[in-house]
Amino acid sequence: MASTLYSHGRLLFARQAASGSSSSGSQSGSTGDAFLDLVSSPFDSEFSSNSFLSALAFSIPMTVALTLAFCFLRPYNNVVYAPRAKHADSKHAPPQIEKGLFSWVKTLMRTKEADLVEKAGLDAAIFMRFTRMMRNIFSILTVIGCGILIPTVLVSADSTFSDGAGFFNRLTPVYMYGSSGFWSYVVVAYLFDAVIFYFLWTNYRAVLRMRRAYLDSKDYQRSLHSRTLLLTDIPNNLRSDEGIVRITEEVKASGDTPRAAIARNVKDLPELIEEHEEAVKKLESVLAKYLKDPDHLPAKRPTCKASKKDKAYTAGQEVDAIEYLTARIKTLETEIKEVRLSVDKRNAMSFGFATYEDISTAHNVAYVSRKKAPEGSIIRLAPKPNDLIWKNLPMLKKQRNWQNFINNLWVALLTVAWIVPNILIAVFLSNLSHLGQVWDGFQGTLYAHPTFWAIVQGIVAPAITTLFYYFLPSIFRQLATKAGDVTRTGRERHVMHKLFSFFLVNNLIVFSLFSAAWGFIAAVIGASEGGADGWDAVAGSQPVGRVVTALITVAPYWCSWLLQRNLGAAIDLSQFARLTWGSFSRRYLHPTPREVIELTAPQPFEYAAYYNYFLFYAAVTLCFGGLQPLTLAITALYFWMDSFSKKYMILYIFVTKYESGGMFWRSLFNRVLVCTILGNLVIALLVVAQGSTYVMVAAMAPLPFLILAFKWYCARTFDDPIHYYSEGQKLRDEEINIGGELKKRRGDRVGTRFGHPALYKPLMTPMVSAKSQHLLKQVYSGRTSLDDMGTAAGYSDVYMDAMDSNQPGKTSGNTGPFEIVNENQMDYEHWKNNPEFRDEAGELFGHPADMVRPGTPGTMMSAATRTGTWETDRSRSQSRDPYQSSREQSVGPHDRGRAASRDSDLTRVADGGVDYPRGYHPTPTTDTFNIPGARHQDSREGLVTHAARMARSPPPQLPTPEAPAPGGFGQVGQIGLDYTPAGTPYQDDNTSYDYFRRGRSR
């Protein structure tokens, strides 16, 4: 049939080829015919019932084998199969599993959704709920589709043509032309939609309950971001703390006055820190390779090219890698320190934050202003501080819209550009015999070495597509970042959108319908050459019939492909790639100590990629479920497997790096409806092409409107309660004030907790293996940090050698500030308290960075790290860098750099504001002044009780409501003794970015 449909196209190609030399005309025409035959119908000979049975015979045993291998290896390799259980704290640790082969299945069945929320977070719980929803949907659709459609097809098919047909063709409606049995397809379309609507509605309600529980949880209630607003696109005349307050008051959603903090320009500090980290990692890599055999160093020292940003060298100049990188690191550290000291509070940016006393007020303001733009600014709920993409916050709306347009244009170009390679891979690389039919020279080689080319055929096509799809999320992630996404979780949702669109267009629509489009064009050209006009040529080519025929023809391929996805689920569970890569890299690639530590750390879960795969499987199945009901059963089997495998992986292997609080759900809901529309469209095309009457098509006309009405109802009913804390549900006093302390939240410090991390992020220290420690003096000269660990920088008048952290009382053997790592320390468990590694684990350990414990001013409310307490972190820091540790005596890990007393007590004007001295230069660290009424009291308060006040600070006295402190202010507009030219009134918390300045963490 294919040769008849496309004969005109082959003749046209042959005539064009014949215009060349007569000697090669016959060969060119034959090649052109073969090429058109293969492209027009690539599945006729390859994807049959035999190929499906082969895929079934291969994927099912391999799936069972990999699952059994996982069961055997799991109890004896916690680094790969249970890193969460090994490293998490008691709150987030998953349930313990016995060492039996199938004990993990029983444990997973006992772990309920509430436990999943507590152990892995709301994003993980909603991911598993979505997986179970898809499992239930396709289980029921399998019963409906196979129970109704298969008997209908077998009964209604024309026996004249179907008797000699293959197994797969007999299950399709290809032999039902003109039958009234197509009414069953109309009924099935309604039943499919009803099942999907029911599960989407019930799960929308469940997500609402989960989201409300999340909003009422203690962690969310005590977090600062829950009652903080993010304001962007702030006009120039309002870029101050007072300007933010004026913008929020313009919304008129609350009478409360928020604490405000305008963002400050950090200059090129993020770029310097990024370059510093790259230099440190490069130095570590150079040392790891150069010192891989300490007893036999290479005769030639390693070299590298000087950085293009380094003006001391010409571009591309070859230099000694060790000497250059150590000097470059020192130079960058000096620049970073100078830039941090030069950040000026008067250089305001176009974004800032506003924090209210209670959650309901902040959410009310965000809800009322969601469709407004007060003073041209945009107000939204603030995400967690670690979720912000700081470099995109200063972008204005016009810039963001333009960048988003460019982003969509690049995605569209990439989608179109991949069409041709995708088709050529499917036609030729997946079956090299096709390539031999159009390339005579290759045909001889193929016959001469069949085994070799069979191996190549099994590797090349999957390798190319896998490699491309491996990097595709990263490409889309970079594009989304450049488009101006404000948060990392929002960026992941956009990546999922783009991936789904790309897969839908390229891997489903184009891949499945290319042969139909090719045949349609060839038929139109042939009809036009026969004398027919344009419309008659189009109508005579039967475009709808060609589309349906092409979809039925390609259905066996998708059955085989979905079977292989079951094998992919088993491969994911077995962690085969991570096992092999870890062993290979340790043995042959000479990884740095940092890389070895990262290999043992829990890896972040790729929500965008997995959601995209699930949605794509659903789209394929709903499109082909009516044409080939077996696809429904195969997809149901896949989701049954994944409902167990992914649950184990989320609980024991992966971590949620950036928790969104379940905000993926609405995007998932919308795309499931898109898949439903596509499925209805395919059935409608089938009824139009082969149905007995157009009444069937008319009967399906209400379905799109029902889908849109269902979408509108769910959005109107559920979206606002999911996103916003409902009105009237203010935080109860006993929840705000644990232990009956003061109800006013004095520990917010908006400017510090939502400060740019470049201002306080600890700099990385190069890591070197302990087996090479004795060679450090020989391979490098100079230092990479402050000279003599701070002793020559004015912080000590007595020189002391650095102490060995592993042997207290002994002098350290190394002469530079390297992190010496022993073999038994190259594990994430030893370094999970370190900021360089801790931040990559999301909220797996303890409290998030913006957790607030109100009403307990005598405790270190921000000193708790994600692993418990900060003392361990500080003790390590003291042993590594006295310059830093001397400045951290009274602050936690998120506030150190300046003592907390200097910006909270020494510059305090009563209880309502802060009086800042001119300039923002660091002052020597002193103990906290024991000022009456001060918020923080140091444990050594008796040592400096009668010390003199800092210049320009007001006389210490206890403020009262009847007699406010001199120079203080309680309301906006009552300026203290000193203020910035922008007229910024500084509130109860400290918003000075100088507060963040600190040196290295060790």
Number of C-alpha atoms within 10 A of each C-alpha: 6 13 15 9 18 23 18 20 23 21 16 17 19 20 14 14 20 17 10 11 10 11 9 12 17 14 16 21 20 16 20 22 21 17 20 21 18 21 19 25 23 21 20 12 9 14 18 21 17 14 16 19 12 12 17 16 12 14 20 15 12 18 20 13 15 20 20 16 16 20 20 15 15 19 17 12 12 16 20 23 25 22 23 29 21 18 21 23 17 12 12 22 20 24 16 11 16 12 13 11 15 14 14 20 14 11 16 17 10 11 14 11 16 12 16 21 17 15 24 24 24 25 21 27 26 24 22 20 17 22 21 16 19 24 21 18 22 29 20 16 24 22 14 18 28 20 12 16 25 21 12 19 21 17 12 18 22 15 13 8 12 17 10 10 12 12 12 17 20 19 23 21 27 20 21 23 18 15 18 14 19 25 19 15 25 19 14 20 22 16 15 23 19 13 17 21 20 12 16 22 18 12 18 21 16 14 23 19 14 21 22 17 13 19 20 15 11 12 16 20 20 19 20 30 27 25 23 30 24 20 22 22 22 25 15 11 8 21 25 31 26 22 23 26 21 17 20 27 17 14 18 13 17 17 9 15 16 27 26 30 32 29 26 23 17 20 13 11 21 18 12 17 21 13 17 23 18 14 21 22 20 18 22 25 21 20 22 20 16 20 22 18 12 13 9 9 14 13 6 7 12 15 15 16 15 21 18 12 10 11 9 9 14 13 13 11 12 13 15 13 20 22 17 20 25 21 18 20 24 19 15 19 21 15 15 23 16 12 18 22 18 15 21 17 20 17 15 19 21 22 25 30 27 26 25 23 21 21 26 21 25 28 24 20 21 24 21 14 20 13 10 14 14 16 15 13 21 21 29 18 22 24 22 21 19 20 18 20 18 18 14 16 22 20 21 18 15 10 13 19 14 13 20 19 13 15 20 16 12 14 19 14 11 12 17 14 12 13 16 12 11 17 18 14 17 16 21 21 20 19 17 19 19 18 20 17 17 21 13 13 10 15 16 11 12 18 12 11 10 11 11 10 17 14 10 14 17 14 13 15 19 14 11 14 13 12 11 11 15 12 11 17 19 12 13 22 22 14 22 24 22 16 22 24 25 22 22 21 23 18 22 24 21 20 26 26 18 23 23 22 18 20 19 19 15 20 17 17 13 19 16 22 19 20 28 23 17 18 29 23 19 22 24 25 19 21 19 16 12 10 10 15 12 13 11 13 21 18 11 14 21 14 19 17 16 20 23 23 18 21 22 22 23 21 28 25 19 20 27 22 16 22 23 21 18 22 23 16 19 27 17 17 23 25 16 16 10 14 14 10 12 15 11 12 14 14 10 8 11 17 18 25 25 22 18 17 19 17 21 17 27 27 18 16 17 14 19 22 18 14 21 23 17 19 21 22 21 24 25 24 28 28 24 25 26 27 27 26 26 21 30 29 20 23 28 22 17 25 25 19 16 22 20 18 19 22 21 20 20 23 26 25 25 23 26 23 21 21 21 19 21 21 19 20 18 17 13 21 17 12 19 22 21 15 21 23 19 17 23 26 17 20 25 21 16 26 25 18 20 20 22 17 15 11 13 20 18 10 14 19 13 11 17 15 10 13 18 12 12 16 17 11 13 16 13 11 13 16 14 13 15 23 18 19 23 18 13 9 11 13 15 9 12 11 14 23 18 14 11 12 14 15 15 12 20 18 21 26 25 25 24 23 21 27 24 24 18 21 25 24 19 20 21 21 23 25 22 23 22 16 15 19 19 13 16 17 13 7 14 17 14 13 18 23 23 19 14 19 23 16 17 13 12 8 13 12 9 7 11 11 13 21 16 16 15 10 9 10 10 12 13 16 16 18 17 22 20 21 18 23 18 16 11 7 15 20 20 23 15 12 18 22 21 18 18 16 15 19 18 19 22 17 22 26 23 17 17 22 22 24 22 23 21 21 20 20 17 11 12 15 16 23 19 19 24 23 21 14 17 19 14 14 20 21 12 16 20 18 15 23 21 21 24 23 22 16 19 23 18 23 20 22 21 19 21 23 29 26 24 25 23 21 19 23 24 24 21 28 30 28 22 21 25 31 27 23 15 11 10 16 11 14 9 11 17 14 22 26 25 23 20 13 16 22 17 21 21 17 11 12 13 12 13 13 13 10 11 8 14 12 11 14 19 20 13 18 15 14 18 11 8 6 8 17 20 15 20 22 23 17 12 19 11 13 19 21 17 18 16 13 8 17 17 24 26 28 27 24 24 27 27 22 23 24 24 26 22 25 24 22 28 24
